Amino acid sequence: MEKTLDIIVEKADENARLDVFIATRLDITRSLAARAIDEGRVSADGRARKSSFRLKAGMRVQAGIPEEKGPGPLPAASDIPLAVLYEDEHIVVVDKPAGMVVHPGAGRSEATLVHALLHRYPEMAGVGSPERPGIVHRLDKLTSGVMVAARSATAYDALVRAFKEHRHTRIYRTVCYGRMERSEGRIETFMDRHPSDRKKMSSKVARGRRAVTDWRVIREWGQLSLLELTLQTGRTHQIRVHLADTGHPVAGDPEYGGKRRANTITDPVVRARVKKLGRQMLHAWKLGITHPTTGRWMEFISEVPEDMNGLIALLDERMER
């Protein structure tokens, strides 16, 4: 069921916060109203706004908000192969393959990373959210690389706080289109839901959440480049959006232009290889964290996977020719 609203703001509600207005009118919690606003389910005069947006008399507010559900059932443990880079009683660091979803959600209820973790570490069932036990950060389904999860409540609380405050290091490697204008640089923008496709994100917005990505060139092959990128913030699809919006989409990216761009590659061998990529060439290469109980700084590396290494080797070979 969905609660809907289509109303003109009256003088009495002038200057009310959008989240408070929605919560009051639909008789829902303010946190649910704020989440719906962040997800692009609410508009004021046809535009997505922030929760803190102050309404004016005469504005038309529209909303369509699914009713809040209680916690879902705990995912069932599944005996799924898991590449573990490090483990102790408080944390586990894994190498997530491309194609694996991190936790159950819309369209995926089994064979996720959470199912695999619960099979190996059943005590994680009581750590954090019931729907995503132990999970403190995520990678997209088609992004590979290193992730940390919490095995204890103490570790969970500390890691969630550290990620929120950006007290960690996340370094990625990617093959993207084009040649960068410099050897290194920073992309700093706002980021918010795409104005016409609410399932996607965009950095071509006037307001939103601050998003910062540092990058440096490792190698160039004419129409493609190998970059190393460091996240200073952790927004949804941040690297993919930043590179696409600056004209350098990630090779193979099915949502942000990296798949269509393959048709522009002049080398027929490279073009054919890129068009067959089954996912975006984006890999979470290094993760640095402060251990949540010992306070020791730790770094973990996930080697670049075979599909991405194969593309890099082919590009090197074609460049030599």
C-alpha positions, -999 to +999 in steps of 0.1 A: +000+000+000+011+036-007+002+068+010-003+096-015-005+134-012-013+161-037-020+194-019-015+232-022+003+247+008-019+270+027-008+302+045-009+285+079+019+261+067+041+288+053+078+282+063+071+246+075+099+221+069+091+197+041+097+166+062+076+178+090+048+188+066+048+154+050+049+135+083+020+155+097-002+153+066+003+115+060+005+106+097+039+089+093+072+092+112+095+121+103+123+096+096+101+078+070+092+112+055+129+122+053+138+089+037+110+093+011+123+128+003+159+115-001+145+087-024+128+113-047+093+103-038+083+139-028+082+171-048+074+207-042+063+226-073+075+197-094+111+197-080+129+174-056+138+192-024+157+186+008+140+176+040+149+210+055+133+229+026+109+256+038+076+256+021+058+287+008+021+293+005+007+283-029+033+256-035+020+222-048+033+193-028+031+158-042+041+125-026+038+088-030+052+069+000+051+031+006+038+023+041+066+016+066+072-021+072+085-038+103+119-056+102+119-084+076+129-119+083+166-126+090+183-139+058+189-176+058+225-188+060+238-203+027+270-222+020+284-198-006+321-196-014+336-166+004+371-151-002+383-139+032+412-116+034+412-112+072+391-123+102+391-120+140+364-121+166+352-085+158+356-080+120+359-099+087+374-085+055+362-101+023+370-099-014+335-095-030+332-107-066+314-088-093+278-100-096+273-107-059+247-085-042+257-073-007+224-078+011+188-089+004+166-062-011+143-055-040+148-082-067+172-103-047+164-125-017+191-152-018+227-158-026+239-125-013+271-117+007+250-116+039+238-151+033+274-163+029+286-144+060+258-159+081+268-194+071+304-188+081+297-165+111+263-173+126+269-149+155+265-120+130+228-126+130+224-103+160+248-076+148+233-044+134+202-044+111+181-076+110+179-073+072+216-067+066+235-080+097+271-069+100+270-047+070+286-012+075+292-002+039+284-015+005+296-021-031+274-021-061+264-056-074+287-052-105+316-037-086+343-061-072+367-056-043+374-054-006+348-049+021+347-051+058+318-064+079+313-065+117+311-097+137+303-080+171+280-052+182+310-032+195+327-034+161+295-026+143+289+006+162+325+018+159+327+010+121+294+027+113+305+058+132+340+057+114+324+054+079+299+082+087+328+105+097+350+093+068+377+080+091+389+054+066+405+051+032+388+036+001+408+034-031+394+021-063+408+013-098+389+017-130+392+016-167+373+046-181+369+063-215+390+092-228+422+108-216+423+130-186+434+166-190+460+163-162+478+135-144+457+139-113+429+160-099+398+163-078+361+161-087+340+180-062+303+185-067+269+182-051+251+149-058+214+140-057+189+119-075+188+123-113+160+148-121+143+125-147+155+090-137+150+086-100+169+052-099+201+070-109+222+097-093+236+129-108+263+155-100+248+180-124+226+195-097+224+228-080+221+213-045+224+180-028+250+162-007+287+171-011+307+145-031+345+145-035+366+121-056+404+123-060+419+107-090+453+100-107+462+085-140+480+052-139+480+044-177+466+057-209+458+039-242+444+066-265+406+062-260+407+045-226+426+052-193+434+033-161+427+055-130+432+052-093+405+070-073+402+078-037+368+085-021+367+115+002+329+110+006+308+079+000+277+088-020+257+063-040+274+055-073+298+083-066+327+073-089+305+061-117+285+094-116+315+117-113+334+101-142+303+099-164+293+135-158+328+147-166+328+127-199+348+097-188+322+069-180+335+036-166+340+010-194+311-014-193+289+006-170+253-004-180+236+026-163+259+056-168+269+055-205+299+031-203+282+005-224+270+027-252+303+045-255+319+012-267+307+020-302+331+049-304+362+028-300+382+028-333+402-004-327+379-033-337+395-058-314+393-035-283+357-025-293+346-061-295+362-069-261+346-039-244+312-046-258+313-081-243+321-068-208+294-080-184+299-053-158+315-019-151+353-020-149+354-007-113+373-024-085+376-015-048+413-021-046+423-010-011+405-004+022+421+012+052+404+012+086+411+017+123+404-016+140+372-010+160+386-025+192+424-024+191+427+011+175+453-002+151+454+011+116+450-017+090+450-018+052+437-046+030+442-050-008+421-069-033+440-078-064+424-066-096+402-095-110+407-115-141+382-097-163+397-063-156+433-075-158+425-092-192+412-059-206+443-041-194+466-067-209+447-064-242+450-026-242+487-029-235+492-053-264+472-032-289+491-001-278+524-018-285+513-026-320 
